[in-house]
Every structure is written in structure tokens, then in C-alpha cells.
Amino acid sequence: MMSAIGIAGMHSCANMGSGPQGGPRDLTPPKFILSTPERSAVNSKPQKAEIIFDEYVVLKDAQDVIVSPPMEMAPEIKSVGKKVSITFKDSLEEDATYIIDFGDKITDFRENNPIRNYYFEFATGNQIDSFCISGNIVDAYTLVPQENITIGVYSDWTDSTLATKKFERITKTDNYGRFILRGLKEKPYHLCAVKDDNTNFKYDVPGESLAWIDTVITPRKKMVERCDTIWKTVDRDSLLGLEPGNVRTDTSIVDSVICKERPYYLPDSIEMRLFAKAVPFQAFKKAERREARKLTLYFTNDKKQKQKPSIKPTNFTPTVDDWFIVEPSVTTDTINYWIKDTNIVKLDTLEFTMTYIATDSLGAFVEQTDTVTSIYKKVKVSKKEERASKNKKEALNITISKSVEIDGTPEIEFATPTFDFNPGALVVHERNDSTEKPLPFTTVAADSCGKRYKLEGNWEEGQSYVVLVDSGKVRDIYGLESDSTTLIFRKKEKKEYSNIILKMENLPAGDVIVELVDKDKIARRGYPKDNKVEFINVIPGSYAARLIVDADKNGDWTTGDYNGLKQPEDVYFFEKPLSVSANWDYEEDWVIGQMPLHRQRPASSYPPKQKK
């Protein structure tokens, strides 16, 4: 006979999810035969433990096997033949239950079938501590389940405990953010988690992600009836009342069902929200000259502190003070300098001192001066290409946004900064107008260097327009002139969009922000009114809806802070993906918080780097 009783554990802690399964395959894992010391042995202090199975086994990723309580010197864990051995290199604690949690890392040699959630235990004292705490960990902002996060407990707690003392007992989350912390006593604990990149079992690195539960947790158990099914093997023909055939065909049927009361350990649904405190970091990365007349500076920027560096030449002398035009990016983490002085453009190497804002080791903003060298390497071309280039008249390149959003404005862009741009250089008319009647419009600079201009006018939905630029009517700062150019843009119309209406129940009190999220980008923002939020003219696509409880009223999500034991602001997700098509209205009912945090965000909407 064979029993449905598993061998993964001796106690009924909450089961870890094993995730999606593939098609039919042999799922028979290796079976435990014996061990030294015996499984669940007490008063045992082995220097080496051995576990023997009924077939050859493979131990995968031995460095990820979890040993609890944590040890200063990690034991050597390996598999040989049918045996897995654990050699301890550190002394064992007194009166402690040791858990060696293999997870799914022990498999058979041939078929790669894992023993699910397998762990081995023994005690150095006279009893096995069998209580468990289990739950899930998600990113506090994205609500994506977090894997390989270290969870631990402390019996005593002060404001500095997490940063100064290692965990008393540990475990880690699986691929789905689920954890089971075993080997606990029936006493109060403080539960914490950390993305322990330096593997020292505590939170001691600025910017390290962490989470904690504000209240003390005491594990407990209750007795529940659980039934195991006993199967037996019989000949299928005899089961059907047929004469036995030449070839016996075996099948399995239920022999009996045995029900017993067993302990079930709680709490089993802890939700922890992992976050990293925002630590300012700002630094200069590099300088680059991909073309002779443009110098680009790259920074790692803190969004609260924009860069406006000061440059002083050291190996060249400009003929004028304004020898460049600055083209900053939106966040100013990349700054282009268009060099106006042709004598400087001709130099291969530019050297200068640059004073900018950086952060020191404590995260404070300080002024820093560096000496920077930037070299322009001319691209080699063939003589044929060189002759063709000389014979070809170069013109100022001009582009336009071909498709303009319904609430947007067409924008014309020049390849280089222009000199004294005159809107009269442009003529706009409807594309289907045979008379080519010029339409009124005004231009508004879209940047500070004369490269981009918005064309503001009474542009109609669904209509296409032609922009004409005469030859020589626009000139850049290098004297390059426009060629005769025809550009076309179209204003999108309402039927190309969709509308999303979310009706909410259990709306949290206070200020609330609702966002439509496209993977890791915020596509739209709205603010509920009368328990409802509307997003009008949404570009077709797939979105997730996120709700932020803006407790500090700063108009954005605020992370937590361990120093003040301040939790991050609450975040909720609508549990269904919002896949919207053009010319449709979508109306959904959203009961805030009706599902556990780890099940709220649709997996299809996870940011690319956090997909499971």
C-alpha cells in the first residue's frame, strides 16, 4: 500500500505554494530513509549530520539552504550518492532547535523531481520547538511579491535591535514571496524582514530594504482534523468483473481514509510590506563627445536636487563668454552643451574643471569640483564617402510629432539649436485643402535652447495638417539652413481612446491618489470624488489601478523610515487588469482591501524586472 502522507515536515505549518506546474510528468521524489542524528532528535550536538534517501539525489544551490538559528560560519552542505551531509563549522547554541531548510533543492538524480519544502530538524536541548509563523512579503509600493528576503525574529526589542543584533531565527521567502518561519517557542516575538545583501542577518546598510510588524506576535496552535487517503493496487480487469487477461493492468483505488487530529500553527497569513528608505545619491558619471560640437555630461541625480554645473576651461580659451548653449534633460541627469565657438569644436580633447552638487557618505548634498577630460574620436570614413559628403549640401534637419494626442500640442524639433527663430518661416494648412489656405497659429518655445517649439492653434480632432518650411528660412547657431521641407501631423480623435470609471467601496479616510500604472510607469493620476474616479481619454493598452493613501498630504507616495519606526504609506491595487480598447467605456467596482496584499496586483501588470 502507499500513503498520501508527505515526508516534507513533521508539523502542520502552513504549506508553501509551489507555483504553476507543467504537464504530466513523473512526480515521485526521493524518500527519506534514515538520518544521523535521527530526525527531531533532542539533546543532540552533532558536528556532522547525514540524511539518507532511497535513491541518488542532487542538492542544488547548496549556498541557499537556510540554517536557523543563523551561524557565523556557514556549515558545509553537499550531496554524495544517496546522502546529503551537513558539516558544522561553528559551535551549536544551547537549548536550541536547529532547522536546516532545503526548500525544493533536493531532487532525484534522473528525473529532477524535488522533495517539496523539505527540512531537517534536531534540538540541542530536551525538546523540539515546533511553533511556526507564516505569511507573505510584498514590495510596499508595487505590491509585487518579493523573493529571497530574509525574515527573522527577536525576543527582545529596542529601537537599535534590528541594526545591531542578528536575528534569533531566520527563513527566506520563496519565488512567490511566501515564507514559513519554523522552530519557534510559544512566546512573544518581534517579526522583521530585510533584503540581506551582505548576509549578516541584520539591517545595517543604508538603503537596504526592510519590513517589520508593529505588534508583538505570539505563535499558537489549534487542533484540526486531517484525513489521509490510503491507496491500494489491484488488477483493473478483476475490478471490472472481467476474466484476467494475459497482461495484468494495475490501477490504484482507495483502500481507506484515516482521520486524525493534528496541530495547526498560527498566525499563517502575516502580510509584510518591504521598502527601502530613500537615501540621496548624486554623482558625476562621465563626459562624452559623440560629435565634435556637442559635449554631454551624465549624472546620477536625486530628483530633489537638479544639476546646474559650472564649467571652467583649462586647455582652451573661448573667444566669448557664452561659448556654449545648454540643453538640459527634463530631470537634468543628462546635460548637453552645444559648443558655439568653432575653434573649440576643432579640438579633439577638451579639459575643464567642473563644480557640481554631489552627496557625501552621509547622503548630504555638498559642492564638489572635478577635473574632466572629454575626447572626440572622429569616425573613419572611406574616401568615397568623404567625397560624397563634400558634394552633398547639408541642411538643417527638422521633425514633428506625427500623431498628436487629443489633449496635446504638435511640436516641431530642430536637430540643433536655432538662431533667432522666426515663426513666419512656417506655413500650416489642412492636408485635404486643395487651396492650401494658411491657418493661424502661434509658436511657444518648448525648451531653453531653441531646439523645440510647440505649434498652438485650433487643431481639429481627426484632422491632418501640413507644415511647410521654405528653404533658407530657418538657420541654426552654426549657420546651417533649412531645406524645403514638408511635415505632416494628425490630431487624434476621441474614438481612439477609452474611458475608465472606478466605483470604490471601503475608501480609506484622508487624502487618496488613484493611478493608472503601465508596468512601472504612471500613465494617469486621479482623485476620487463621491467614491468614484474617472479617467477620460485613456490611450488603449493594459493598466493596473493603484490607490495611495497620502497620509502626509505631499501628493505622492512616501516610503517608511526605520529610525522613526514609521511604516510606508498604504497602497492597494485593483485585483483585475484593465485591458482597454479604443472607443469603449469601462466601469468597474473596486472593494478596497478585500483581498490580501500579495494577491491584489494582477501578475500580468508586474514591472519587467519584477516578473515571477
C-alpha positions as CSV (number, residue, x, y, z in Angstrom):
1,M,0.0,0.0,0.0
2,M,1.1,3.6,-0.4
3,S,0.1,6.5,1.7
4,A,-0.7,10.1,0.7
5,I,1.1,11.3,3.8
6,G,4.0,13.5,2.8
7,I,7.5,13.5,4.2
8,A,8.3,17.2,3.9
9,G,7.7,18.0,7.5
10,M,6.7,16.6,10.9
11,H,4.4,19.5,11.9
12,S,1.4,21.1,10.2
13,C,2.7,24.6,9.5
14,A,1.0,26.4,6.6
15,N,2.1,24.9,3.3
16,M,4.2,27.0,0.8
17,G,2.8,27.4,-2.7
18,S,4.9,25.5,-5.2
19,G,3.7,27.7,-8.1
20,P,2.4,26.8,-11.5
21,Q,3.0,23.3,-12.7
22,G,3.7,21.9,-16.2
23,G,2.2,19.0,-18.0
24,P,2.0,15.4,-16.8
25,R,5.4,14.0,-15.6
26,D,6.8,11.6,-13.0
27,L,6.5,13.5,-9.7
28,T,7.8,10.8,-7.4
29,P,10.5,12.5,-5.3
30,P,13.2,10.7,-3.3
31,K,12.1,9.2,0.0
32,F,13.7,9.7,3.4
33,I,15.2,6.5,4.8
34,L,17.2,7.4,7.9
35,S,19.4,10.1,9.4
36,T,22.2,10.8,11.9
37,P,21.1,12.2,14.2
38,E,17.5,11.0,14.0
39,R,15.0,13.4,12.6
40,S,13.6,15.5,15.5
41,A,16.3,14.2,17.9
42,V,16.7,16.0,21.2
43,N,19.8,16.6,23.3
44,S,21.9,16.3,20.2
45,K,25.0,18.3,19.3
46,P,26.4,16.7,16.2
47,Q,29.5,18.0,14.4
48,K,28.0,16.4,11.2
49,A,24.5,15.4,10.2
50,E,23.7,12.9,7.4
51,I,20.4,12.3,5.7
52,I,19.9,9.2,3.6
53,F,17.3,8.7,0.8
54,D,16.1,5.7,-1.2
55,E,17.8,6.8,-4.4
56,Y,20.6,9.0,-5.7
57,V,20.0,12.7,-5.0
58,V,21.3,16.1,-6.2
59,L,21.5,19.1,-4.0
60,K,21.0,22.3,-6.0
61,D,22.3,25.7,-4.8
62,A,23.6,24.5,-1.5
63,Q,24.6,28.0,-0.6
64,D,20.9,28.9,-0.5
65,V,20.0,26.3,2.1
66,I,18.7,28.1,5.2
67,V,20.1,27.2,8.6
68,S,18.2,28.5,11.6
69,P,19.3,29.9,14.0
70,P,21.9,31.6,11.8
71,M,25.5,30.8,12.3
72,E,28.6,33.0,12.0
73,M,30.3,30.3,9.9
74,A,28.1,28.7,7.4
75,P,28.1,24.8,7.5
76,E,29.3,22.8,4.5
77,I,26.3,21.2,2.9
78,K,26.6,18.8,0.0
79,S,25.2,15.6,-1.6
80,V,27.0,12.4,-2.5
81,G,25.2,9.4,-3.9
82,K,22.0,8.8,-1.8
83,K,23.2,11.0,1.0
84,V,23.1,14.7,2.0
85,S,25.6,15.8,4.6
86,I,25.8,18.9,6.8
87,T,29.2,19.6,8.4
88,F,29.0,22.3,11.1
89,K,32.0,24.7,11.3
90,D,30.6,26.7,14.2
91,S,29.5,25.7,17.7
92,L,25.9,25.0,18.3
93,E,23.8,27.1,20.7
94,E,22.5,25.6,23.9
95,D,18.8,24.6,24.2
96,A,18.1,25.5,20.6
97,T,16.1,23.8,17.8
98,Y,18.0,23.7,14.6
99,I,16.2,23.8,11.3
100,I,18.0,23.0,8.0
101,D,15.5,24.2,5.4
102,F,16.3,22.8,1.9
103,G,13.1,24.1,0.3
104,D,12.9,22.3,-3.1
105,K,16.6,22.0,-3.5
106,I,16.9,18.2,-3.1
107,T,15.9,16.3,-6.3
108,D,16.3,12.8,-7.6
109,F,19.3,12.2,-9.9
110,R,17.4,11.0,-13.0
111,E,14.1,12.9,-13.3
112,N,14.9,16.1,-11.3
113,N,11.9,15.6,-9.1
114,P,12.2,17.8,-5.9
115,I,11.2,17.0,-2.4
116,R,8.8,19.9,-1.8
117,N,9.5,22.1,1.2
118,Y,11.9,19.6,2.8
119,Y,13.6,20.5,6.1
120,F,15.5,18.6,8.7
121,E,15.4,19.3,12.4
122,F,17.1,18.4,15.7
123,A,17.4,20.1,19.1
124,T,20.4,20.7,21.4
125,G,18.0,20.9,24.3
126,N,15.4,18.4,25.6
127,Q,12.6,19.4,23.3
128,I,11.8,20.4,19.7
129,D,10.4,24.0,19.4
130,S,7.6,23.3,16.9
131,F,5.7,26.6,16.6
132,C,5.6,28.4,13.2
133,I,4.8,31.8,11.8
134,S,4.0,32.1,8.1
135,G,2.9,34.8,5.6
136,N,3.9,36.8,2.6
137,I,6.1,39.8,1.7
138,V,5.4,42.3,-1.0
139,D,7.1,45.5,-2.2
140,A,5.3,48.3,-0.3
141,Y,4.9,50.4,-3.4
142,T,4.4,48.0,-6.3
143,L,2.8,45.1,-4.2
144,V,4.9,42.6,-6.2
145,P,5.7,39.5,-4.1
146,Q,9.4,39.6,-3.1
147,E,11.6,36.5,-3.2
148,N,14.8,35.7,-1.3
149,I,14.0,38.1,1.5
150,T,15.3,37.1,5.0
151,I,12.7,37.0,7.7
152,G,13.7,36.8,11.4
153,V,12.6,37.3,14.9
154,Y,13.8,38.9,18.2
155,S,12.7,38.1,21.7
156,D,13.8,41.5,23.0
157,W,13.4,44.7,21.1
158,T,14.7,48.3,21.2
159,D,15.0,51.0,18.6
160,S,18.5,49.8,17.7
161,T,17.9,46.0,17.8
162,L,17.4,45.4,14.0
163,A,20.6,47.3,13.2
164,T,22.9,45.9,15.9
165,K,21.8,42.3,16.6
166,K,21.5,39.4,14.2
167,F,18.1,37.5,14.0
168,E,17.5,34.8,16.6
169,R,15.8,32.6,13.9
170,I,15.5,33.0,10.2
171,T,14.0,31.9,7.0
172,K,13.6,33.3,3.4
173,T,10.8,33.9,1.1
174,D,10.3,31.6,-1.9
175,N,9.7,32.6,-5.5
176,Y,6.2,33.8,-4.7
177,G,7.0,35.9,-1.6
178,R,5.8,33.2,0.8
179,F,7.6,32.3,4.0
180,I,7.4,29.8,6.9
181,L,9.5,30.6,10.0
182,R,9.9,27.3,11.9
183,G,11.5,26.3,15.2
184,L,9.8,28.9,17.4
185,K,8.8,28.7,21.0
186,E,5.3,29.6,22.3
187,K,6.3,33.1,23.4
188,P,6.2,36.7,22.1
189,Y,8.4,37.7,19.1
190,H,9.1,40.8,17.1
191,L,9.0,39.9,13.4
192,C,11.2,41.7,10.9
193,A,12.5,41.2,7.3
194,V,15.4,42.5,5.4
195,K,16.9,42.2,1.9
196,D,20.1,41.0,3.4
197,D,22.6,41.5,0.6
198,N,25.6,41.3,2.9
199,T,24.2,38.1,4.7
200,N,24.9,39.2,8.2
201,F,21.3,38.6,9.3
202,K,20.5,42.2,10.4
203,Y,19.7,45.7,8.9
204,D,22.9,47.7,8.9
205,V,23.3,49.1,5.4
206,P,21.7,52.5,4.4
207,G,19.2,51.9,1.6
208,E,18.8,48.2,2.5
209,S,15.1,47.1,2.1
210,L,13.3,46.1,5.2
211,A,9.9,45.5,6.8
212,W,8.6,44.9,10.3
213,I,5.4,44.2,12.2
214,D,4.5,46.9,14.7
215,T,2.8,44.5,17.1
216,V,4.3,41.6,19.1
217,I,3.4,38.2,17.7
218,T,3.0,35.1,19.8
219,P,2.7,31.8,17.7
220,R,0.0,29.5,18.7
221,K,-1.6,26.2,17.6
222,K,-5.0,24.7,17.3
223,M,-6.0,21.1,16.7
224,V,-7.7,20.3,13.4
225,E,-8.9,17.0,11.9
226,R,-6.9,16.0,8.9
227,C,-7.6,13.0,6.7
228,D,-5.0,10.9,4.8
229,T,-6.1,8.6,2.0
230,I,-4.6,5.1,1.8
231,W,-4.5,3.6,-1.7
232,K,-4.0,0.0,-2.8
233,T,-3.1,-1.5,-6.1
234,V,-5.5,-4.0,-7.8
235,D,-5.9,-5.6,-11.2
236,R,-8.2,-3.5,-13.3
237,D,-9.9,-6.4,-15.1
238,S,-10.8,-8.1,-11.8
239,L,-12.1,-4.8,-10.5
240,L,-14.4,-4.6,-13.5
241,G,-15.6,-8.2,-13.1
242,L,-13.7,-9.5,-16.1
243,E,-11.5,-12.5,-16.6
244,P,-7.9,-11.8,-16.1
245,G,-6.1,-11.0,-19.3
246,N,-2.7,-12.2,-20.5
247,V,-1.2,-8.9,-19.3
248,R,-2.0,-7.7,-15.9
249,T,-3.1,-4.0,-15.8
250,D,-2.7,-2.4,-12.4
251,T,-4.7,0.5,-11.1
252,S,-5.0,2.2,-7.7
253,I,-8.2,2.5,-5.7
254,V,-8.9,4.0,-2.2
255,D,-8.3,1.4,0.5
256,S,-9.2,3.6,3.5
257,V,-9.3,7.1,4.8
258,I,-7.6,7.8,8.2
259,C,-8.6,10.9,10.0
260,K,-6.6,12.3,13.0
261,E,-6.4,15.5,15.0
262,R,-3.2,17.3,14.3
263,P,-1.7,20.6,15.4
264,Y,-2.1,23.6,13.0
265,Y,0.1,26.6,13.7
266,L,-0.9,30.3,13.6
267,P,-0.6,33.0,12.5
268,D,-0.4,31.8,8.9
269,S,-1.3,34.9,6.9
270,I,1.1,37.7,8.0
271,E,1.5,40.4,5.4
272,M,4.7,42.4,5.4
273,R,5.5,45.5,3.2
274,L,9.1,45.8,2.2
275,F,10.6,49.2,1.5
276,A,13.9,51.0,1.2
277,K,14.4,54.4,2.8
278,A,15.2,57.0,0.2
279,V,18.9,57.7,0.6
280,P,20.0,60.7,-1.5
281,F,22.7,59.9,-4.0
282,Q,24.1,62.2,-6.6
283,A,27.3,61.9,-8.5
284,F,29.0,62.7,-11.8
285,K,29.2,59.7,-14.1
286,K,31.0,60.6,-17.3
287,A,31.5,63.1,-20.1
288,E,31.0,62.2,-23.7
289,R,31.5,63.8,-27.2
290,R,29.8,61.7,-29.8
291,E,30.0,64.7,-32.2
292,A,32.6,67.5,-32.2
293,R,30.2,70.3,-31.5
294,K,28.3,68.6,-28.6
295,L,29.6,67.8,-25.1
296,T,27.3,65.6,-22.9
297,L,27.6,65.3,-19.2
298,Y,25.9,62.4,-17.4
299,F,25.0,62.5,-13.7
300,T,23.3,60.2,-11.2
301,N,20.7,62.6,-9.9
302,D,18.5,62.8,-6.8
303,K,15.2,64.1,-8.1
304,K,15.1,66.8,-5.4
305,Q,18.4,68.4,-6.5
306,K,18.8,69.3,-10.1
307,Q,22.2,69.9,-11.6
308,K,23.5,73.2,-12.8
309,P,27.2,72.6,-13.1
310,S,29.8,75.4,-13.5
311,I,32.5,74.8,-16.2
312,K,35.9,76.5,-16.4
313,P,38.2,75.6,-19.4
314,T,41.7,74.6,-18.6
315,N,43.2,73.6,-22.0
316,F,41.4,76.0,-24.3
317,T,40.4,79.7,-24.2
318,P,36.9,80.6,-25.5
319,T,36.7,83.8,-27.6
320,V,33.4,84.7,-26.0
321,D,31.9,84.1,-22.6
322,D,28.8,82.4,-24.0
323,W,30.7,79.8,-25.9
324,F,28.0,77.1,-25.4
325,I,24.2,76.7,-25.3
326,V,22.9,74.4,-22.5
327,E,20.2,71.8,-23.4
328,P,19.1,70.1,-20.1
329,S,17.0,67.0,-20.0
330,V,13.7,67.0,-18.1
331,T,15.4,65.7,-14.9
332,T,18.8,67.3,-15.7
333,D,20.6,64.0,-15.2
334,T,21.9,64.4,-18.7
335,I,23.0,67.8,-19.9
336,N,24.1,68.7,-23.5
337,Y,26.4,71.6,-24.2
338,W,26.2,72.8,-27.8
339,I,29.6,74.4,-28.5
340,K,29.2,77.7,-30.5
341,D,32.9,78.5,-30.8
342,T,34.2,76.8,-34.0
343,N,37.8,77.0,-32.7
344,I,36.8,74.8,-29.7
345,V,34.8,72.5,-32.0
346,K,38.0,71.7,-33.9
347,L,39.8,70.5,-30.7
348,D,40.0,66.7,-30.2
349,T,40.4,67.0,-26.4
350,L,38.6,69.3,-24.1
351,E,39.7,69.6,-20.5
352,F,37.9,71.7,-17.9
353,T,37.1,71.9,-14.2
354,M,33.5,71.3,-13.2
355,T,31.8,72.3,-10.0
356,Y,28.5,70.5,-9.3
357,I,26.4,69.1,-6.5
358,A,27.2,65.6,-5.1
359,T,26.3,63.6,-2.0
360,D,28.8,62.7,0.7
361,S,29.0,59.3,2.6
362,L,26.2,60.5,4.9
363,G,23.9,61.4,2.0
364,A,24.3,65.2,2.5
365,F,24.4,67.5,-0.6
366,V,27.9,69.1,-1.0
367,E,29.6,71.1,-3.7
368,Q,32.3,69.2,-5.5
369,T,34.9,70.2,-8.1
370,D,36.4,67.7,-10.6
371,T,38.8,67.9,-13.5
372,V,37.1,66.4,-16.6
373,T,38.6,65.4,-19.9
374,S,36.5,64.6,-22.9
375,I,37.9,63.3,-26.2
376,Y,36.2,63.4,-29.6
377,K,37.1,60.5,-31.8
378,K,36.3,61.2,-35.4
379,V,34.5,58.3,-37.2
380,K,36.7,57.0,-40.0
381,V,35.0,57.0,-43.4
382,S,36.2,55.8,-46.8
383,K,37.5,58.3,-49.4
384,K,34.4,57.7,-51.5
385,E,32.1,58.6,-48.6
386,E,34.2,61.6,-47.8
387,R,33.9,62.9,-51.4
388,A,30.2,62.3,-51.4
389,S,29.8,64.2,-48.2
390,K,31.7,67.2,-49.6
391,N,29.5,67.2,-52.7
392,K,26.3,66.9,-50.7
393,K,24.7,70.1,-49.4
394,E,24.0,69.7,-45.7
395,A,20.7,71.0,-44.5
396,L,19.2,71.6,-41.0
397,N,17.1,68.5,-40.1
398,I,13.5,69.2,-39.0
399,T,11.0,66.8,-37.5
400,I,7.5,66.9,-36.0
401,S,5.4,64.7,-33.8
402,K,3.3,62.9,-36.4
403,S,0.5,61.8,-34.1
404,V,-0.8,64.4,-31.5
405,E,-2.8,63.3,-28.5
406,I,-6.2,64.8,-28.1
407,D,-5.1,67.0,-25.2
408,G,-1.6,67.6,-26.7
409,T,0.1,70.1,-28.9
410,P,2.1,69.4,-32.1
411,E,5.8,70.0,-31.5
412,I,8.4,70.8,-34.1
413,E,12.1,70.0,-33.4
414,F,15.3,71.0,-35.0
415,A,18.5,68.8,-34.9
416,T,20.5,71.7,-33.4
417,P,19.7,74.9,-31.5
418,T,18.3,77.6,-33.9
419,F,19.4,81.2,-34.2
420,D,16.7,83.9,-33.9
421,F,13.9,81.5,-34.9
422,N,11.0,83.3,-36.8
423,P,7.6,81.6,-36.7
424,G,7.0,83.2,-40.1
425,A,9.3,80.6,-41.6
426,L,6.4,78.1,-41.1
427,V,3.1,77.8,-43.0
428,V,0.4,75.4,-41.9
429,H,-2.7,74.3,-43.8
430,E,-5.1,71.3,-43.7
431,R,-3.8,68.3,-45.6
432,N,-7.0,67.9,-47.7
433,D,-7.3,71.6,-48.5
434,S,-6.6,72.0,-52.2
435,T,-6.3,75.8,-51.8
436,E,-3.6,75.3,-49.1
437,K,-5.1,78.2,-47.1
438,P,-2.7,79.1,-44.3
439,L,-4.1,78.6,-40.8
440,P,-3.3,80.9,-37.9
441,F,-1.1,79.6,-35.1
442,T,1.5,80.7,-32.6
443,T,4.8,79.2,-31.5
444,V,5.9,78.7,-27.9
445,A,9.4,77.6,-27.0
446,A,9.4,74.1,-25.5
447,D,12.9,74.2,-24.3
448,S,15.5,76.9,-23.3
449,C,18.0,76.3,-26.2
450,G,15.8,76.9,-29.3
451,K,15.5,73.3,-30.5
452,R,11.8,72.6,-29.8
453,Y,8.7,74.7,-30.4
454,K,5.1,74.0,-29.8
455,L,2.6,75.0,-32.5
456,E,-0.5,76.2,-30.8
457,G,-3.6,76.5,-32.9
458,N,-7.2,75.4,-33.3
459,W,-6.4,71.9,-34.4
460,E,-9.4,69.7,-35.0
461,E,-9.8,66.1,-33.9
462,G,-9.1,63.6,-36.6
463,Q,-7.8,66.2,-39.0
464,S,-4.3,66.0,-40.7
465,Y,-2.2,69.1,-41.3
466,V,0.8,70.0,-43.4
467,V,3.7,72.2,-42.1
468,L,5.7,73.8,-44.9
469,V,9.2,75.1,-44.2
470,D,10.8,77.2,-47.0
471,S,14.5,76.7,-48.0
472,G,16.8,79.0,-46.0
473,K,14.0,80.3,-43.7
474,V,15.5,78.7,-40.5
475,R,19.1,78.8,-39.5
476,D,20.9,77.1,-36.6
477,I,23.7,78.5,-34.5
478,Y,26.3,77.0,-36.9
479,G,24.8,78.8,-39.9
480,L,23.2,75.6,-41.3
481,E,20.0,76.5,-43.1
482,S,16.7,74.6,-43.6
483,D,16.0,72.9,-46.9
484,S,12.5,73.0,-48.4
485,T,10.6,70.7,-46.0
486,T,7.1,69.2,-45.8
487,L,5.9,67.8,-42.4
488,I,2.6,66.2,-41.6
489,F,0.9,65.8,-38.3
490,R,-2.6,64.5,-37.2
491,K,-4.7,65.3,-34.2
492,K,-6.1,62.2,-32.7
493,E,-9.9,62.0,-32.1
494,K,-12.0,60.9,-29.1
495,K,-13.0,57.5,-30.6
496,E,-9.3,56.4,-30.5
497,Y,-9.4,56.5,-26.7
498,S,-11.3,54.8,-23.9
499,N,-12.7,55.9,-20.6
500,I,-12.3,54.1,-17.3
501,I,-14.6,54.6,-14.3
502,L,-13.8,53.0,-11.0
503,K,-16.5,52.9,-8.3
504,M,-14.9,52.3,-4.9
505,E,-16.1,50.8,-1.6
506,N,-14.2,50.9,1.7
507,L,-12.4,54.0,0.5
508,P,-9.7,54.9,3.2
509,A,-10.2,58.2,5.0
510,G,-8.0,61.2,4.2
511,D,-6.3,62.2,1.0
512,V,-6.2,59.4,-1.6
513,I,-4.5,59.2,-5.0
514,V,-5.5,56.8,-7.7
515,E,-3.1,55.9,-10.5
516,L,-3.2,54.0,-13.8
517,V,0.0,52.1,-13.9
518,D,1.6,50.8,-17.1
519,K,4.1,48.2,-15.7
520,D,6.4,50.6,-13.8
521,K,5.3,53.9,-15.3
522,I,2.4,56.1,-14.0
523,A,0.2,56.7,-17.1
524,R,-2.6,58.8,-15.4
525,R,-3.5,60.2,-12.0
526,G,-6.9,60.9,-10.5
527,Y,-8.5,61.9,-7.2
528,P,-11.8,60.2,-6.1
529,K,-14.9,62.2,-5.8
530,D,-18.1,60.7,-4.3
531,N,-16.3,57.3,-4.1
532,K,-15.6,57.3,-7.8
533,V,-12.7,58.2,-10.0
534,E,-12.8,58.8,-13.8
535,F,-10.0,58.6,-16.3
536,I,-11.1,60.2,-19.6
537,N,-9.4,59.7,-22.9
538,V,-7.1,56.9,-21.9
539,I,-4.7,55.5,-24.5
540,P,-5.7,51.9,-25.3
541,G,-3.5,49.4,-23.5
542,S,-3.2,47.3,-20.4
543,Y,-3.1,49.0,-17.0
544,A,-3.2,48.3,-13.3
545,A,-5.0,50.6,-10.9
546,R,-3.1,51.7,-7.7
547,L,-4.5,53.6,-4.7
548,I,-2.2,55.5,-2.4
549,V,-3.3,56.8,1.0
550,D,-1.4,60.1,1.0
551,A,-1.1,60.4,4.8
552,D,1.4,63.2,4.7
553,K,-0.5,65.1,2.0
554,N,2.6,65.7,-0.2
555,G,0.9,64.5,-3.4
556,D,3.0,61.4,-3.7
557,W,3.8,58.0,-2.1
558,T,6.1,58.3,0.9
559,T,8.3,55.4,1.9
560,G,8.9,54.4,5.5
561,D,11.8,55.2,7.9
562,Y,13.2,52.7,10.4
563,N,14.8,55.4,12.5
564,G,11.4,56.7,13.4
565,L,9.7,53.3,13.1
566,K,7.5,54.8,10.5
567,Q,5.7,52.5,8.1
568,P,5.4,53.4,4.4
569,E,2.1,54.9,3.2
570,D,-0.6,52.3,2.5
571,V,-1.0,51.1,-1.1
572,Y,-3.8,49.0,-2.7
573,F,-4.3,47.5,-6.2
574,F,-7.4,46.7,-8.1
575,E,-7.3,42.9,-8.5
576,K,-8.1,42.8,-12.2
577,P,-6.0,44.1,-15.1
578,L,-7.6,47.0,-17.0
579,S,-7.1,46.0,-20.7
580,V,-8.8,48.8,-22.6
581,S,-9.6,49.1,-26.3
582,A,-10.4,52.2,-28.3
583,N,-13.9,53.7,-28.3
584,W,-15.1,51.8,-25.2
585,D,-16.1,52.8,-21.7
586,Y,-15.0,50.6,-18.8
587,E,-16.8,50.7,-15.5
588,E,-15.6,48.6,-12.6
589,D,-16.5,48.1,-8.9
590,W,-13.5,48.1,-6.6
591,V,-13.8,47.0,-3.0
592,I,-10.6,48.4,-1.4
593,G,-8.6,45.8,0.6
594,Q,-10.9,42.9,0.1
595,M,-8.0,40.6,-0.9
596,P,-4.6,40.0,0.8
597,L,-1.9,42.4,-0.4
598,H,0.1,39.6,-2.2
599,R,-2.9,38.7,-4.3
600,Q,-4.1,42.2,-5.2
601,R,-1.9,43.2,-8.1
602,P,-2.5,41.3,-11.4
603,A,0.7,39.3,-12.2
604,S,0.3,40.5,-15.9
605,S,1.0,44.0,-14.7
606,Y,4.2,43.4,-12.8
607,P,7.1,45.7,-13.8
608,P,9.5,43.8,-16.2
609,K,12.3,43.5,-13.6
610,Q,10.0,42.0,-11.0
611,K,8.1,39.4,-13.0
612,K,7.8,36.0,-11.5
